[in-house]
Amino acid sequence: MEIIKTDIENLKEDKKAFYRMTESVSTSVQDMTDDQYDDTYDVIAYLLYTDVDSKGKEREILTIQTDKGLFTTVSKTFKDSFFKAADLMDGDPFAIRMFTGVSNNGKTYVDCRMVCD
């Protein structure tokens, strides 16, 4: 496991926070395909890391701690949108709204936008 990007300064020292953010099997972490859309989530922390799945394939995983729980995704679309907001905000508080859409080839995808209201 390799940490790629996080906004948690002492994540390597805070072993419980690290475990909570990376334990994707945990019931406290919700997959973003759950019915969590069209709601606003205050972003508290995030962690982008690599892990190896059960088939031995390395994957890049984003876990977001929000005011309504932990969420995790491997969606490139979602990660790209999330980091546009996170990089722009540069440590300042922000919120996101999650939504789904259908691509041109008919596949459902998960995405997010920063709330600017």
Secondary structure as GFF3:
##gff-version 3
##sequence-region A 1 117
A	DSSP	beta_strand	2	6	.	.	.	ID=ss1
A	DSSP	alpha_helix	15	22	.	.	.	ID=ss2
A	DSSP	beta_strand	29	31	.	.	.	ID=ss3
A	DSSP	beta_strand	40	52	.	.	.	ID=ss4
A	DSSP	beta_strand	58	66	.	.	.	ID=ss5
A	DSSP	beta_strand	69	73	.	.	.	ID=ss6
A	DSSP	alpha_helix	76	89	.	.	.	ID=ss7
A	DSSP	beta_strand	95	102	.	.	.	ID=ss8
A	DSSP	beta_strand	108	114	.	.	.	ID=ss9
###
